[in-house]
Amino acid sequence: MEIKFGFTNLVLQPTSLCNLDCTYCYLPNRDKNLRMGVEVTQAIAKNIASFPKMRITWHGGEPLACGLDHFEKLIKPFISLEEEGKVKHSIQTNATLINDDWCQFFLKHQFVVGVSIDGPQYLNRNRIDWNGKESYLRVIKGIECLKRNGLDFPIIAVVSDESLDKAKEMYRFFCDIGCKSLGINVEEKECVNIHRDICDDTKVKMFWAELFNEWKINPVIDIREITKALVWMNIISKQGVPITSYYRDIFPTVGYNGDVVLLSPELLGGKHPVYHNFVVGNILKESLEDIIIKGKETWYVTDFIEGVKKCEEECSYFSLCQGGYASNKYYENGSMNTTETVSCRNMEQRLLEGFMGVL
């Protein structure tokens, strides 16, 4: 199998700071306001000016915690690229800081605004602030502001032990608040979140089965995982062609100081005795193209490729997940050159098993 790397997505960290302290958060330095400088976005804009198209995802910390005035400065170097249709923006936010001024900024620059919320209030209690207070009402206020300003809000929800048997309630809640698309993340062991993960295969399978059943009854929301599974099942039934090569987005992530990591935003801030801090270059010192060329030869990227090849040889689910995610392999198994993780069981294997039981 040949792995072909490229990238059409670029993740930027406008600040490490987050105004929340969610119990399952994996981010280090979220208590520090380490803000990206304008010189970083100027360098990035210069580097991607010759690219035909790029999706820039602003991801923190809480991106809005850097402040609207500063964010307007950060985005200024991209305005000409926006006008040429070369750059599209998205952002992932906890929505607690959203107001009408932020919404006008999102509309002006045509942002896709993703919101993080885990369901109704009693399922959202892992999302607390630094004083231990729940954030639910502030999130809902932010969502209402987005709706009032005509902005859609795709949602990402984290499923923890508390919500594994609440798929029906979660789905109905997201329908009621007007969500049109939803991504589900079963809680993972990543970076500083090293103590919590979900290993009950039966409960996870039943969660996916219940969610799929609710969606079948009222399919008004595009659920990322359901779409992925149904596309996969359709491709297999019609073609049945084994994968011999595939394209992989190398997913460059640029930290607040211009440091670049590859493969997964969750590696930013991580440390390893062999892989070190996963940084393959700095956008203020090198071109993005040179950083990626060099980065493809770094130990952790080549280890990841070897791990993907092992997945292809050993796993019957490979054509669905195509080797899994680098961050899950590293944080769970301590190396990129590995195969199965708890995350791939929860998000790929039990997903399919749950769906097959409902079809």
Summary of the structure (lengths in Angstrom):
residues: 359
radius of gyration: 20.0
end to end distance: 31.9
largest distance: 54.2
contacts: 1197
relative contact order: 0.13
helix: 44%
strand: 18%
